[in-house]
Amino acid sequence: MRKIKYKKGRKMQPYNLEYTGIHKSKDSELQLFVYDDLNLTEYEDFKVSDLDKLIDKQKTNWINIHGLNNVDWLKSIGDYFKIDNFMLADILNTTRRTKLEESHDFLFFNIKSLLPTEHSDNISVEQISFLLKDGVLISFQEKRSDFFTHIRERIRTHSGIVRIKKADYLLYILLDAIMENFYITLENEEDKVEELINLTKQSVDPVILEKIEKHRDNLNFLKRSIIPLRDSLYDIKSIKDDTIFNAMEADSFSFFARLHQKSLELLEQIDSDMGSLESASNFFFSAQTHKMNEIMKTLTIVSAIFIPLTFIVGIYGMNFEYMPELKRHYGYHTVIGAMFLIVIGMIIYFKKRRWF
């Protein structure tokens, strides 16, 4: 799992912009959708200077940016849309937690998108930022991915109400798509937690305990990612009655309330899964203790059986000159028979007491 390193993030200054993510080899690309209920136009591979003639203020404009490695290129976008350095620093610094920033004419939102890694117990992380300003939605992605492929198809095919609504509704469905990734990641974790619970009932291999701790870390990471998202979505709900804030339409706040409800559901499910992992961990230690007790009980019974035998051997091994049993013809057989009967008697006694 990719850990968030706050040490480097703290050193970053707003006037010294630097991309802190891991996708440094990805080229920066621009994609623009300009649409309304009747028309749709797509643009790719254009320059920032072309935005003046491409953006239509009467329509919904979605600018999607892939790749954050070209800082100078992003600065030019920031200059065009009058994005201050503090906001650009938050876009480039992937160590930041999910946050919301709003003013009377813009809404800034960044979020962590999580997905399970194939053939691994790790979780892949990508930071995605959104800026809603003057009817234009700008999304910043660290790399090209398929998070929003189905949304692009909905726009192209005029499916649903996305072409009717404004950019704030587009922001809602983009955030909803990212939250679906949380559900996918959580479902993947739940499947593995269920496997671990079954394994703890079959084996006490220490590897199982390592896997339990690994998935506990994953769930904690999920929780740390969702909690600030929940708080940010609640903040969007709270600005509904703000007469100064006008970057969103009044009827769009209910959509973000649904996202807030989803974040609460995710957190409740994570807490439930954490409890299941805790139960699996306790069961593992109980099974391990039980197995150890069974081993110790077996060894104790064996030792108890040999105590009287050792006593008899010790008596006849004292080498006294006058021991009448030593002179008897069947003395050896008598002692061996007595020892055998003692063993049988003790086994029967232990069986009746259900000690094994």
Buried (B, 14 or more C-beta within 10 A) or exposed (E): BBEBEEEEBEEBEEEEBEBBBEBEEBEBBBBBBBBEEEEBEEBEEEEBEEBEEBBBEEBBBBBBBBBBBBBEBBBEBBEEBEBEBEBBBBBBBBBBBBBBBBEEEBBBBBBBBBBBEEEEBEBBBBBBBBBBBEBBBBBBBBBBBEBBEEBBEBBEEBEEEBBEBBBBBBBBBBBBBBBBBBEEBBEBBBEBBEEBBEBBEEEBEEEBBEBBEBBBBBBEBBBEBBBBBBBBBBBBBEBBEEEEBEBBEEEBBEBBBEBBEBBBEBBEBBEEBBEBBEEBBEBBEEBBEEEEEEEEEEEEBEEEBEEBBEEBEEEBEEEEEEEEEEEEEEBEEEBEEEBEEBBEEBEEEBEEEEEE
